[in-house]
Structure formats: structure tokens, C-alpha cells
Amino acid sequence: MINWLAVLVSAIVAMALGALWHSRAMFGPMWAKLSKMTTKDMKASPKIYSIAFINSLIKAAILAVFISMTLTTGILAGIFLGFLVWLGFVATVSLSAVLWAKKPVEVYLIEVGYELLAFVVMGIILAVW
């Protein structure tokens, strides 16, 4: 059974991690430079934040379905399932997109690094809650 409150919390936590990951304190300046984005380009509108949150909710909900179907419980199992979903779907799809767009590998590493962290943390929340 899916715990929808855990899905909501997972999505919120993933958004917060994304804000931190892409902040000036972490990888934001490097990501912007490698992506050829200006400070003005990086300012997101409420529409972009809304779509990003819906995207985060979808990721959390699908991961919750996988956790429910596999009867995953516990921190380590949540980490493992989050990692597997990231490796099988996020890392591979993102690699193809970066290769074909001829983006620097560092952009790929920053983007999938965040997604790895997000999926592992969501996996923990969803498997433990």
C-alpha cells in the first residue's frame, strides 16, 4: 500500500535537496558555467517550480509503487531500490541525452549526482515510513 503522505514528503525533500545541490554553495555556479547559462537564465518562474514539483511528486509516487510491489522495508533496502531505479532509468537515460546534445560530462555528473541523492533519500523515506 502506498503512503501518500510519505510520497508528498519525499517530493518536498527532493526539491529541497535540488535547491541545495544547485545553489551557489554547491554545484550551481559550475553547472551554470558548463551549461552556458547566465544568472538571469537561472532564475526560475513559479511555473517552472510548479512543474518541477509535479515531476518530483511523480518520481516519488513511482518509486513508492516499486517499493510497495517489492515489499521493500528498511533503510538499506530503500537505499538499494532507490539506487537501482536511478541506475536503471535515470543514469542511463540522462547519459544518452548528454551524449547526443554534446554536453560536457561534468554536466552529466552534476545532474545525475543530484538525482542519485534524491532517489536514495526518497527510497529511505518511502521504505521506512
N, CA, C and O atoms as a Tinker XYZ file with bonds, in Angstrom:
   516  protein
     1  N      0.834000   -1.172000    0.000000    73     2
     2  CA     0.000000    0.000000    0.000000    64     1     3
     3  C      0.888000    1.247000    0.000000    63     2     4     5
     4  O      1.901000    1.290000    0.698000    81     3
     5  N      0.515000    2.239000   -0.767000    73     3     6
     6  CA     1.298000    3.456000   -0.884000    64     5     7
     7  C      0.900000    4.452000    0.197000    63     6     8     9
     8  O     -0.284000    4.711000    0.415000    81     7
     9  N      1.890000    4.996000    0.860000    73     7    10
    10  CA     1.686000    6.031000    1.866000    64     9    11
    11  C      1.843000    7.380000    1.154000    63    10    12    13
    12  O      2.959000    7.815000    0.870000    81    11
    13  N      0.716000    8.029000    0.873000    73    11    14
    14  CA     0.742000    9.263000    0.079000    64    13    15
    15  C      1.371000   10.424000    0.826000    63    14    16    17
    16  O      1.917000   11.336000    0.205000    81    15
    17  N      1.302000   10.404000    2.143000    73    15    18
    18  CA     1.983000   11.441000    2.907000    64    17    19
    19  C      3.498000   11.296000    2.737000    63    18    20    21
    20  O      4.208000   12.292000    2.591000    81    19
    21  N      3.983000   10.066000    2.756000    73    19    22
    22  CA     5.411000    9.810000    2.539000    64    21    23
    23  C      5.825000   10.233000    1.129000    63    22    24    25
    24  O      6.931000   10.738000    0.937000    81    23
    25  N      4.956000   10.033000    0.152000    73    23    26
    26  CA     5.231000   10.476000   -1.222000    64    25    27
    27  C      5.380000   11.996000   -1.248000    63    26    28    29
    28  O      6.324000   12.524000   -1.836000    81    27
    29  N      4.446000   12.692000   -0.608000    73    27    30
    30  CA     4.490000   14.152000   -0.565000    64    29    31
    31  C      5.765000   14.640000    0.128000    63    30    32    33
    32  O      6.444000   15.531000   -0.382000    81    31
    33  N      6.087000   14.069000    1.268000    73    31    34
    34  CA     7.300000   14.453000    1.997000    64    33    35
    35  C      8.540000   14.158000    1.154000    63    34    36    37
    36  O      9.466000   14.969000    1.116000    81    35
    37  N      8.567000   13.017000    0.485000    73    35    38
    38  CA     9.702000   12.662000   -0.375000    64    37    39
    39  C      9.887000   13.684000   -1.486000    63    38    40    41
    40  O     11.012000   14.084000   -1.784000    81    39
    41  N      8.801000   14.101000   -2.090000    73    39    42
    42  CA     8.873000   15.089000   -3.175000    64    41    43
    43  C      9.388000   16.425000   -2.650000    63    42    44    45
    44  O     10.206000   17.075000   -3.302000    81    43
    45  N      8.921000   16.834000   -1.489000    73    43    46
    46  CA     9.374000   18.098000   -0.895000    64    45    47
    47  C     10.863000   18.027000   -0.547000    63    46    48    49
    48  O     11.616000   18.963000   -0.816000    81    47
    49  N     11.276000   16.919000    0.048000    73    47    50
    50  CA    12.689000   16.745000    0.401000    64    49    51
    51  C     13.553000   16.742000   -0.863000    63    50    52    53
    52  O     14.622000   17.352000   -0.877000    81    51
    53  N     13.108000   16.072000   -1.912000    73    51    54
    54  CA    13.868000   16.043000   -3.171000    64    53    55
    55  C     14.011000   17.455000   -3.750000    63    54    56    57
    56  O     15.077000   17.815000   -4.249000    81    55
    57  N     12.956000   18.244000   -3.685000    73    55    58
    58  CA    13.033000   19.629000   -4.166000    64    57    59
    59  C     14.031000   20.436000   -3.331000    63    58    60    61
    60  O     14.817000   21.211000   -3.875000    81    59
    61  N     13.997000   20.252000   -2.018000    73    59    62
    62  CA    14.934000   20.971000   -1.146000    64    61    63
    63  C     16.378000   20.563000   -1.438000    63    62    64    65
    64  O     17.274000   21.406000   -1.473000    81    63
    65  N     16.594000   19.264000   -1.647000    73    63    66
    66  CA    17.935000   18.791000   -2.000000    64    65    67
    67  C     18.392000   19.381000   -3.330000    63    66    68    69
    68  O     19.557000   19.747000   -3.489000    81    67
    69  N     17.470000   19.470000   -4.278000    73    67    70
    70  CA    17.798000   20.057000   -5.577000    64    69    71
    71  C     18.183000   21.519000   -5.460000    63    70    72    73
    72  O     19.110000   21.978000   -6.126000    81    71
    73  N     17.468000   22.255000   -4.610000    73    71    74
    74  CA    17.790000   23.668000   -4.394000    64    73    75
    75  C     19.181000   23.804000   -3.783000    63    74    76    77
    76  O     19.962000   24.664000   -4.188000    81    75
    77  N     19.486000   22.956000   -2.811000    73    75    78
    78  CA    20.803000   22.989000   -2.186000    64    77    79
    79  C     21.899000   22.565000   -3.171000    63    78    80    81
    80  O     22.936000   23.221000   -3.269000    81    79
    81  N     21.670000   21.484000   -3.888000    73    79    82
    82  CA    22.645000   20.934000   -4.834000    64    81    83
    83  C     23.020000   21.962000   -5.907000    63    82    84    85
    84  O     24.182000   22.084000   -6.296000    81    83
    85  N     22.002000   22.699000   -6.375000    73    83    86
    86  CA    22.230000   23.667000   -7.450000    64    85    87
    87  C     22.464000   25.083000   -6.927000    63    86    88    89
    88  O     22.431000   26.044000   -7.696000    81    87
    89  N     22.699000   25.214000   -5.625000    73    87    90
    90  CA    22.930000   26.533000   -5.032000    64    89    91
    91  C     24.364000   26.998000   -5.294000    63    90    92    93
    92  O     25.207000   26.249000   -5.786000    81    91
    93  N     24.605000   28.257000   -4.947000    73    91    94
    94  CA    25.959000   28.809000   -5.078000    64    93    95
    95  C     26.944000   28.106000   -4.156000    63    94    96    97
    96  O     28.142000   28.069000   -4.435000    81    95
    97  N     26.447000   27.552000   -3.065000    73    95    98
    98  CA    27.313000   26.876000   -2.099000    64    97    99
    99  C     27.794000   25.520000   -2.604000    63    98   100   101
   100  O     28.790000   24.988000   -2.114000    81    99
   101  N     27.087000   24.964000   -3.580000    73    99   102
   102  CA    27.490000   23.641000   -4.063000    64   101   103
   103  C     27.824000   23.701000   -5.561000    63   102   104   105
   104  O     28.845000   24.275000   -5.941000    81   103
   105  N     26.984000   23.121000   -6.400000    73   103   106
   106  CA    27.338000   22.953000   -7.809000    64   105   107
   107  C     26.684000   23.944000   -8.763000    63   106   108   109
   108  O     26.913000   23.866000   -9.970000    81   107
   109  N     25.878000   24.871000   -8.258000    73   107   110
   110  CA    25.175000   25.811000   -9.120000    64   109   111
   111  C     26.067000   26.600000  -10.060000    63   110   112   113
   112  O     25.813000   26.618000  -11.264000    81   111
   113  N     27.113000   27.260000   -9.545000    73   111   114
   114  CA    27.969000   28.047000  -10.440000    64   113   115
   115  C     28.665000   27.196000  -11.512000    63   114   116   117
   116  O     28.745000   27.599000  -12.672000    81   115
   117  N     29.162000   26.030000  -11.121000    73   115   118
   118  CA    29.831000   25.156000  -12.087000    64   117   119
   119  C     28.831000   24.656000  -13.135000    63   118   120   121
   120  O     29.130000   24.648000  -14.329000    81   119
   121  N     27.650000   24.243000  -12.684000    73   119   122
   122  CA    26.620000   23.757000  -13.598000    64   121   123
   123  C     26.219000   24.849000  -14.580000    63   122   124   125
   124  O     26.079000   24.593000  -15.776000    81   123
   125  N     26.031000   26.079000  -14.071000    73   123   126
   126  CA    25.635000   27.203000  -14.925000    64   125   127
   127  C     26.699000   27.502000  -15.969000    63   126   128   129
   128  O     26.390000   27.706000  -17.143000    81   127
   129  N     27.945000   27.526000  -15.537000    73   127   130
   130  CA    29.048000   27.814000  -16.467000    64   129   131
   131  C     29.144000   26.744000  -17.550000    63   130   132   133
   132  O     29.249000   27.059000  -18.735000    81   131
   133  N     29.109000   25.485000  -17.138000    73   131   134
   134  CA    29.214000   24.385000  -18.103000    64   133   135
   135  C     28.005000   24.319000  -19.032000    63   134   136   137
   136  O     28.116000   23.882000  -20.177000    81   135
   137  N     26.844000   24.759000  -18.528000    73   135   138
   138  CA    25.612000   24.749000  -19.327000    64   137   139
   139  C     25.441000   26.038000  -20.130000    63   138   140   141
   140  O     24.467000   26.210000  -20.863000    81   139
   141  N     26.421000   26.947000  -19.972000    73   139   142
   142  CA    26.398000   28.235000  -20.674000    64   141   143
   143  C     25.149000   29.043000  -20.321000    63   142   144   145
   144  O     24.485000   29.610000  -21.190000    81   143
   145  N     24.850000   29.078000  -19.018000    73   143   146
   146  CA    23.693000   29.822000  -18.532000    64   145   147
   147  C     24.164000   31.037000  -17.741000    63   146   148   149
   148  O     25.182000   30.984000  -17.050000    81   147
   149  N     23.428000   32.112000  -17.846000    73   147   150
   150  CA    23.719000   33.319000  -17.082000    64   149   151
   151  C     22.907000   33.281000  -15.786000    63   150   152   153
   152  O     22.038000   32.428000  -15.602000    81   151
   153  N     23.211000   34.219000  -14.903000    73   151   154
   154  CA    22.447000   34.335000  -13.658000    64   153   155
   155  C     20.979000   34.580000  -13.974000    63   154   156   157
   156  O     20.095000   34.043000  -13.307000    81   155
   157  N     20.724000   35.394000  -14.992000    73   155   158
   158  CA    19.340000   35.675000  -15.401000    64   157   159
   159  C     18.641000   34.399000  -15.882000    63   158   160   161
   160  O     17.469000   34.177000  -15.579000    81   159
   161  N     19.364000   33.567000  -16.627000    73   159   162
   162  CA    18.795000   32.307000  -17.123000    64   161   163
   163  C     18.399000   31.374000  -15.983000    63   162   164   165
   164  O     17.462000   30.586000  -16.113000    81   163
   165  N     19.114000   31.466000  -14.874000    73   163   166
   166  CA    18.900000   30.528000  -13.771000    64   165   167
   167  C     17.717000   30.895000  -12.881000    63   166   168   169
   168  O     17.300000   30.088000  -12.050000    81   167
   169  N     17.168000   32.100000  -13.042000    73   167   170
   170  CA    16.017000   32.490000  -12.234000    64   169   171
   171  C     14.778000   31.754000  -12.737000    63   170   172   173
   172  O     14.352000   31.936000  -13.877000    81   171
   173  N     14.218000   30.936000  -11.881000    73   171   174
   174  CA    13.068000   30.116000  -12.261000    64   173   175
   175  C     11.766000   30.832000  -11.911000    63   174   176   177
   176  O     11.662000   31.513000  -10.891000    81   175
   177  N     10.810000   30.664000  -12.759000    73   175   178
   178  CA     9.488000   31.243000  -12.542000    64   177   179
   179  C      8.654000   30.303000  -11.671000    63   178   180   181
   180  O      8.996000   29.132000  -11.508000    81   179
   181  N      7.561000   30.823000  -11.114000    73   179   182
   182  CA     6.654000   29.940000  -10.367000    64   181   183
   183  C      6.171000   28.763000  -11.226000    63   182   184   185
   184  O      5.952000   27.668000  -10.708000    81   183
   185  N      6.009000   28.980000  -12.509000    73   183   186
   186  CA     5.576000   27.902000  -13.413000    64   185   187
   187  C      6.620000   26.782000  -13.441000    63   186   188   189
   188  O      6.274000   25.603000  -13.373000    81   187
   189  N      7.890000   27.156000  -13.541000    73   187   190
   190  CA     8.953000   26.144000  -13.575000    64   189   191
   191  C      9.010000   25.386000  -12.255000    63   190   192   193
   192  O      9.150000   24.163000  -12.247000    81   191
   193  N      8.903000   26.107000  -11.133000    73   191   194
   194  CA     8.902000   25.440000   -9.829000    64   193   195
   195  C      7.704000   24.501000   -9.697000    63   194   196   197
   196  O      7.827000   23.410000   -9.141000    81   195
   197  N      6.563000   24.918000  -10.201000    73   195   198
   198  CA     5.361000   24.073000  -10.128000    64   197   199
   199  C      5.544000   22.793000  -10.930000    63   198   200   201
   200  O      5.224000   21.703000  -10.456000    81   199
   201  N      6.056000   22.929000  -12.136000    73   199   202
   202  CA     6.284000   21.749000  -12.984000    64   201   203
   203  C      7.345000   20.846000  -12.358000    63   202   204   205
   204  O      7.207000   19.623000  -12.369000    81   203
   205  N      8.402000   21.447000  -11.812000    73   203   206
   206  CA     9.453000   20.662000  -11.158000    64   205   207
   207  C      8.892000   19.903000   -9.953000    63   206   208   209
   208  O      9.278000   18.761000   -9.704000    81   207
   209  N      7.982000   20.536000   -9.206000    73   207   210
   210  CA     7.395000   19.855000   -8.049000    64   209   211
   211  C      6.503000   18.703000   -8.495000    63   210   212   213
   212  O      6.522000   17.634000   -7.884000    81   211
   213  N      5.733000   18.906000   -9.537000    73   211   214
   214  CA     4.901000   17.816000  -10.074000    64   213   215
   215  C      5.801000   16.674000  -10.532000    63   214   216   217
   216  O      5.493000   15.506000  -10.294000    81   215
   217  N      6.898000   17.003000  -11.179000    73   215   218
   218  CA     7.874000   15.995000  -11.611000    64   217   219
   219  C      8.411000   15.230000  -10.402000    63   218   220   221
   220  O      8.539000   14.006000  -10.443000    81   219
   221  N      8.722000   15.947000   -9.339000    73   219   222
   222  CA     9.220000   15.321000   -8.120000    64   221   223
   223  C      8.167000   14.404000   -7.494000    63   222   224   225
   224  O      8.486000   13.317000   -7.012000    81   223
   225  N      6.915000   14.850000   -7.507000    73   223   226
   226  CA     5.817000   14.015000   -6.999000    64   225   227
   227  C      5.677000   12.725000   -7.805000    63   226   228   229
   228  O      5.481000   11.651000   -7.237000    81   227
   229  N      5.776000   12.837000   -9.120000    73   227   230
   230  CA     5.666000   11.656000   -9.983000    64   229   231
   231  C      6.795000   10.681000   -9.683000    63   230   232   233
   232  O      6.556000    9.481000   -9.543000    81   231
   233  N      8.029000   11.184000   -9.582000    73   231   234
   234  CA     9.162000   10.303000   -9.272000    64   233   235
   235  C      8.948000    9.598000   -7.931000    63   234   236   237
   236  O      9.176000    8.394000   -7.814000    81   235
   237  N      8.516000   10.347000   -6.933000    73   235   238
   238  CA     8.289000    9.751000   -5.608000    64   237   239
   239  C      7.159000    8.728000   -5.652000    63   238   240   241
   240  O      7.252000    7.671000   -5.029000    81   239
   241  N      6.101000    9.037000   -6.381000    73   239   242
   242  CA     4.960000    8.116000   -6.461000    64   241   243
   243  C      5.346000    6.817000   -7.165000    63   242   244   245
   244  O      4.967000    5.734000   -6.719000    81   243
   245  N      6.091000    6.919000   -8.255000    73   243   246
   246  CA     6.504000    5.703000   -8.979000    64   245   247
   247  C      7.466000    4.884000   -8.127000    63   246   248   249
   248  O      7.371000    3.658000   -8.087000    81   247
   249  N      8.385000    5.554000   -7.450000    73   247   250
   250  CA     9.279000    4.823000   -6.552000    64   249   251
   251  C      8.474000    4.153000   -5.444000    63   250   252   253
   252  O      8.788000    3.032000   -5.045000    81   251
   253  N      7.448000    4.822000   -4.945000    73   251   254
   254  CA     6.578000    4.230000   -3.916000    64   253   255
   255  C      5.867000    2.986000   -4.453000    63   254   256   257
   256  O      5.687000    2.012000   -3.722000    81   255
   257  N      5.468000    3.016000   -5.713000    73   255   258
   258  CA     4.837000    1.832000   -6.325000    64   257   259
   259  C      5.837000    0.680000   -6.346000    63   258   260   261
   260  O      5.496000   -0.443000   -5.974000    81   259
   261  N      7.075000    0.953000   -6.781000    73   259   262
   262  CA     8.099000   -0.095000   -6.802000    64   261   263
   263  C      8.357000   -0.637000   -5.396000    63   262   264   265
   264  O      8.484000   -1.846000   -5.205000    81   263
   265  N      8.434000    0.261000   -4.416000    73   263   266
   266  CA     8.672000   -0.158000   -3.030000    64   265   267
   267  C      7.518000   -1.020000   -2.529000    63   266   268   269
   268  O      7.736000   -2.029000   -1.859000    81   267
   269  N      6.302000   -0.622000   -2.852000    73   267   270
   270  CA     5.127000   -1.385000   -2.437000    64   269   271
   271  C      5.092000   -2.751000   -3.125000    63   270   272   273
   272  O      4.814000   -3.763000   -2.481000    81   271
   273  N      5.371000   -2.782000   -4.419000    73   271   274
   274  CA     5.324000   -4.049000   -5.175000    64   273   275
   275  C      6.393000   -5.033000   -4.716000    63   274   276   277
   276  O      6.175000   -6.245000   -4.734000    81   275
   277  N      7.548000   -4.513000   -4.306000    73   275   278
   278  CA     8.646000   -5.388000   -3.905000    64   277   279
   279  C      8.680000   -5.631000   -2.395000    63   278   280   281
   280  O      9.553000   -6.335000   -1.887000    81   279
   281  N      7.711000   -5.035000   -1.684000    73   279   282
   282  CA     7.628000   -5.162000   -0.222000    64   281   283
   283  C      8.921000   -4.722000    0.468000    63   282   284   285
   284  O      9.352000   -5.316000    1.456000    81   283
   285  N      9.524000   -3.666000   -0.080000    73   283   286
   286  CA    10.775000   -3.140000    0.446000    64   285   287
   287  C     10.526000   -2.399000    1.755000    63   286   288   289
   288  O      9.644000   -1.545000    1.836000    81   287
   289  N     11.306000   -2.730000    2.772000    73   287   290
   290  CA    11.239000   -2.018000    4.046000    64   289   291
   291  C     12.652000   -1.842000    4.585000    63   290   292   293
   292  O     13.536000   -2.655000    4.313000    81   291
   293  N     12.855000   -0.796000    5.336000    73   291   294
   294  CA    14.144000   -0.562000    5.978000    64   293   295
   295  C     15.032000    0.389000    5.202000    63   294   296   297
   296  O     14.874000    0.578000    3.996000    81   295
   297  N     15.963000    0.977000    5.918000    73   295   298
   298  CA    16.849000    1.986000    5.335000    64   297   299
   299  C     17.712000    1.415000    4.212000    63   298   300   301
   300  O     17.742000    1.975000    3.116000    81   299
   301  N     18.406000    0.319000    4.467000    73   299   302
   302  CA    19.313000   -0.235000    3.453000    64   301   303
   303  C     18.564000   -0.697000    2.209000    63   302   304   305
   304  O     19.033000   -0.500000    1.088000    81   303
   305  N     17.416000   -1.303000    2.402000    73   303   306
   306  CA    16.624000   -1.748000    1.250000    64   305   307
   307  C     16.102000   -0.547000    0.468000    63   306   308   309
   308  O     16.046000   -0.589000   -0.761000    81   307
   309  N     15.719000    0.524000    1.164000    73   307   310
   310  CA    15.279000    1.745000    0.488000    64   309   311
   311  C     16.397000    2.372000   -0.311000    63   310   312   313
   312  O     16.186000    2.822000   -1.437000    81   311
   313  N     17.592000    2.404000    0.266000    73   311   314
   314  CA    18.769000    2.916000   -0.449000    64   313   315
   315  C     19.016000    2.085000   -1.694000    63   314   316   317
   316  O     19.228000    2.629000   -2.778000    81   315
   317  N     18.989000    0.765000   -1.542000    73   315   318
   318  CA    19.280000   -0.133000   -2.663000    64   317   319
   319  C     18.266000    0.032000   -3.789000    63   318   320   321
   320  O     18.650000    0.123000   -4.954000    81   319
   321  N     16.986000    0.071000   -3.460000    73   319   322
   322  CA    15.971000    0.213000   -4.502000    64   321   323
   323  C     16.055000    1.592000   -5.160000    63   322   324   325
   324  O     15.927000    1.704000   -6.379000    81   323
   325  N     16.269000    2.644000   -4.362000    73   323   326
   326  CA    16.454000    3.977000   -4.932000    64   325   327
   327  C     17.641000    4.001000   -5.887000    63   326   328   329
   328  O     17.573000    4.599000   -6.960000    81   327
   329  N     18.734000    3.341000   -5.485000    73   327   330
   330  CA    19.917000    3.253000   -6.342000    64   329   331
   331  C     19.632000    2.497000   -7.631000    63   330   332   333
   332  O     20.033000    2.929000   -8.711000    81   331
   333  N     18.940000    1.371000   -7.519000    73   331   334
   334  CA    18.635000    0.580000   -8.720000    64   333   335
   335  C     17.764000    1.344000   -9.711000    63   334   336   337
   336  O     18.015000    1.311000  -10.916000    81   335
   337  N     16.741000    2.031000   -9.206000    73   335   338
   338  CA    15.876000    2.825000  -10.086000    64   337   339
   339  C     16.701000    3.928000  -10.741000    63   338   340   341
   340  O     16.566000    4.176000  -11.939000    81   339
   341  N     17.558000    4.592000   -9.957000    73   339   342
   342  CA    18.420000    5.637000  -10.507000    64   341   343
   343  C     19.339000    5.059000  -11.589000    63   342   344   345
   344  O     19.431000    5.615000  -12.684000    81   343
   345  N     20.015000    3.954000  -11.289000    73   343   346
   346  CA    20.964000    3.367000  -12.222000    64   345   347
   347  C     20.283000    2.886000  -13.503000    63   346   348   349
   348  O     20.770000    3.129000  -14.607000    81   347
   349  N     19.164000    2.210000  -13.342000    73   347   350
   350  CA    18.497000    1.619000  -14.496000    64   349   351
   351  C     17.758000    2.597000  -15.381000    63   350   352   353
   352  O     17.640000    2.372000  -16.585000    81   351
   353  N     17.259000    3.677000  -14.811000    73   351   354
   354  CA    16.424000    4.589000  -15.598000    64   353   355
   355  C     16.999000    5.994000  -15.703000    63   354   356   357
   356  O     17.029000    6.563000  -16.794000    81   355
   357  N     17.448000    6.557000  -14.610000    73   355   358
   358  CA    17.904000    7.952000  -14.624000    64   357   359
   359  C     19.298000    8.075000  -15.238000    63   358   360   361
   360  O     19.493000    8.830000  -16.190000    81   359
   361  N     20.254000    7.343000  -14.702000    73   359   362
   362  CA    21.640000    7.468000  -15.172000    64   361   363
   363  C     21.767000    7.118000  -16.656000    63   362   364   365
   364  O     22.498000    7.780000  -17.392000    81   363
   365  N     21.062000    6.090000  -17.086000    73   363   366
   366  CA    21.177000    5.668000  -18.485000    64   365   367
   367  C     20.485000    6.631000  -19.438000    63   366   368   369
   368  O     21.055000    6.992000  -20.467000    81   367
   369  N     19.284000    7.046000  -19.121000    73   367   370
   370  CA    18.551000    7.980000  -19.990000    64   369   371
   371  C     19.269000    9.320000  -20.037000    63   370   372   373
   372  O     19.403000    9.923000  -21.101000    81   371
   373  N     19.731000    9.782000  -18.882000    73   371   374
   374  CA    20.437000   11.059000  -18.829000    64   373   375
   375  C     21.740000   11.010000  -19.616000    63   374   376   377
   376  O     22.109000   11.995000  -20.254000    81   375
   377  N     22.437000    9.892000  -19.582000    73   375   378
   378  CA    23.681000    9.761000  -20.338000    64   377   379
   379  C     23.420000    9.907000  -21.826000    63   378   380   381
   380  O     24.156000   10.606000  -22.522000    81   379
   381  N     22.387000    9.257000  -22.313000    73   379   382
   382  CA    22.060000    9.370000  -23.741000    64   381   383
   383  C     21.766000   10.817000  -24.111000    63   382   384   385
   384  O     22.226000   11.300000  -25.146000    81   383
   385  N     21.006000   11.510000  -23.275000    73   383   386
   386  CA    20.652000   12.902000  -23.556000    64   385   387
   387  C     21.893000   13.783000  -23.585000    63   386   388   389
   388  O     22.009000   14.656000  -24.445000    81   387
   389  N     22.814000   13.569000  -22.665000    73   387   390
   390  CA    24.032000   14.377000  -22.616000    64   389   391
   391  C     24.940000   14.053000  -23.805000    63   390   392   393
   392  O     25.518000   14.954000  -24.412000    81   391
   393  N     25.061000   12.777000  -24.132000    73   391   394
   394  CA    25.915000   12.402000  -25.268000    64   393   395
   395  C     25.422000   13.009000  -26.576000    63   394   396   397
   396  O     26.206000   13.589000  -27.327000    81   395
   397  N     24.143000   12.880000  -26.847000    73   395   398
   398  CA    23.600000   13.366000  -28.109000    64   397   399
   399  C     23.557000   14.883000  -28.175000    63   398   400   401
   400  O     23.638000   15.455000  -29.262000    81   399
   401  N     23.432000   15.541000  -27.033000    73   399   402
   402  CA    23.431000   17.007000  -27.007000    64   401   403
   403  C     24.855000   17.558000  -26.948000    63   402   404   405
   404  O     25.072000   18.769000  -26.994000    81   403
   405  N     25.815000   16.646000  -26.844000    73   403   406
   406  CA    27.238000   17.015000  -26.772000    64   405   407
   407  C     27.527000   17.973000  -25.615000    63   406   408   409
   408  O     28.294000   18.926000  -25.750000    81   407
   409  N     26.888000   17.692000  -24.472000    73   407   410
   410  CA    27.145000   18.471000  -23.265000    64   409   411
   411  C     28.393000   17.925000  -22.582000    63   410   412   413
   412  O     28.743000   16.760000  -22.774000    81   411
   413  N     29.063000   18.750000  -21.791000    73   411   414
   414  CA    30.234000   18.263000  -21.052000    64   413   415
   415  C     29.846000   17.154000  -20.068000    63   414   416   417
   416  O     28.749000   17.167000  -19.509000    81   415
   417  N     30.734000   16.219000  -19.869000    73   415   418
   418  CA    30.476000   15.111000  -18.949000    64   417   419
   419  C     30.237000   15.626000  -17.534000    63   418   420   421
   420  O     29.509000   15.003000  -16.762000    81   419
   421  N     30.848000   16.759000  -17.192000    73   419   422
   422  CA    30.657000   17.325000  -15.858000    64   421   423
   423  C     29.198000   17.718000  -15.617000    63   422   424   425
   424  O     28.703000   17.608000  -14.496000    81   423
   425  N     28.509000   18.177000  -16.668000    73   423   426
   426  CA    27.080000   18.497000  -16.545000    64   425   427
   427  C     26.314000   17.222000  -16.196000    63   426   428   429
   428  O     25.451000   17.223000  -15.318000    81   427
   429  N     26.637000   16.158000  -16.882000    73   427   430
   430  CA    26.011000   14.859000  -16.603000    64   429   431
   431  C     26.252000   14.448000  -15.153000    63   430   432   433
   432  O     25.321000   14.036000  -14.461000    81   431
   433  N     27.490000   14.558000  -14.696000    73   431   434
   434  CA    27.823000   14.129000  -13.342000    64   433   435
   435  C     27.093000   14.969000  -12.290000    63   434   436   437
   436  O     26.637000   14.430000  -11.282000    81   435
   437  N     26.980000   16.266000  -12.509000    73   435   438
   438  CA    26.254000   17.121000  -11.569000    64   437   439
   439  C     24.776000   16.740000  -11.554000    63   438   440   441
   440  O     24.179000   16.584000  -10.488000    81   439
   441  N     24.192000   16.592000  -12.740000    73   439   442
   442  CA    22.759000   16.302000  -12.821000    64   441   443
   443  C     22.415000   14.929000  -12.265000    63   442   444   445
   444  O     21.475000   14.799000  -11.480000    81   443
   445  N     23.160000   13.903000  -12.658000    73   443   446
   446  CA    22.830000   12.570000  -12.145000    64   445   447
   447  C     23.262000   12.381000  -10.705000    63   446   448   449
   448  O     22.714000   11.539000   -9.994000    81   447
   449  N     24.249000   13.165000  -10.269000    73   447   450
   450  CA    24.635000   13.133000   -8.858000    64   449   451
   451  C     23.488000   13.579000   -7.980000    63   450   452   453
   452  O     23.199000   12.962000   -6.955000    81   451
   453  N     22.829000   14.664000   -8.389000    73   451   454
   454  CA    21.651000   15.116000   -7.640000    64   453   455
   455  C     20.557000   14.055000   -7.672000    63   454   456   457
   456  O     19.965000   13.743000   -6.639000    81   455
   457  N     20.287000   13.505000   -8.841000    73   455   458
   458  CA    19.218000   12.504000   -8.957000    64   457   459
   459  C     19.517000   11.272000   -8.118000    63   458   460   461
   460  O     18.608000   10.689000   -7.527000    81   459
   461  N     20.785000   10.868000   -8.061000    73   459   462
   462  CA    21.158000    9.734000   -7.207000    64   461   463
   463  C     20.826000   10.040000   -5.753000    63   462   464   465
   464  O     20.194000    9.237000   -5.065000    81   463
   465  N     21.257000   11.200000   -5.297000    73   463   466
   466  CA    20.958000   11.597000   -3.922000    64   465   467
   467  C     19.451000   11.631000   -3.680000    63   466   468   469
   468  O     18.974000   11.127000   -2.663000    81   467
   469  N     18.708000   12.217000   -4.599000    73   467   470
   470  CA    17.257000   12.340000   -4.441000    64   469   471
   471  C     16.591000   10.965000   -4.385000    63   470   472   473
   472  O     15.752000   10.725000   -3.517000    81   471
   473  N     16.949000   10.065000   -5.290000    73   471   474
   474  CA    16.315000    8.744000   -5.306000    64   473   475
   475  C     16.677000    7.927000   -4.079000    63   474   476   477
   476  O     15.837000    7.191000   -3.559000    81   475
   477  N     17.906000    8.043000   -3.608000    73   475   478
   478  CA    18.301000    7.303000   -2.411000    64   477   479
   479  C     17.548000    7.833000   -1.192000    63   478   480   481
   480  O     17.045000    7.052000   -0.384000    81   479
   481  N     17.470000    9.148000   -1.059000    73   479   482
   482  CA    16.758000    9.721000    0.086000    64   481   483
   483  C     15.263000    9.411000    0.002000    63   482   484   485
   484  O     14.648000    9.075000    1.013000    81   483
   485  N     14.670000    9.521000   -1.195000    73   483   486
   486  CA    13.265000    9.163000   -1.344000    64   485   487
   487  C     13.062000    7.681000   -1.025000    63   486   488   489
   488  O     12.077000    7.312000   -0.385000    81   487
   489  N     13.981000    6.842000   -1.464000    73   487   490
   490  CA    13.891000    5.414000   -1.161000    64   489   491
   491  C     13.893000    5.140000    0.328000    63   490   492   493
   492  O     13.148000    4.291000    0.816000    81   491
   493  N     14.742000    5.870000    1.051000    73   491   494
   494  CA    14.779000    5.712000    2.511000    64   493   495
   495  C     13.454000    6.134000    3.132000    63   494   496   497
   496  O     12.871000    5.402000    3.931000    81   495
   497  N     12.986000    7.324000    2.758000    73   495   498
   498  CA    11.739000    7.833000    3.342000    64   497   499
   499  C     10.581000    6.883000    3.064000    63   498   500   501
   500  O      9.813000    6.546000    3.965000    81   499
   501  N     10.463000    6.455000    1.817000    73   499   502
   502  CA     9.338000    5.618000    1.418000    64   501   503
   503  C      9.405000    4.208000    1.999000    63   502   504   505
   504  O      8.373000    3.611000    2.305000    81   503
   505  N     10.607000    3.681000    2.149000    73   503   506
   506  CA    10.747000    2.315000    2.673000    64   505   507
   507  C     10.619000    2.257000    4.185000    63   506   508   509
   508  O     10.251000    1.221000    4.739000    81   507
   509  N     10.918000    3.354000    4.853000    73   507   510
   510  CA    10.869000    3.367000    6.323000    64   509   511
   511  C      9.497000    3.825000    6.828000    63   510   512   513
   512  O      9.020000    3.329000    7.849000    81   511
   513  N      8.867000    4.757000    6.130000    73   511   514
   514  CA     7.629000    5.368000    6.617000    64   513   515
   515  C      6.505000    4.381000    6.605000    63   514   516
   516  O      5.383000    4.718000    6.983000    81   515
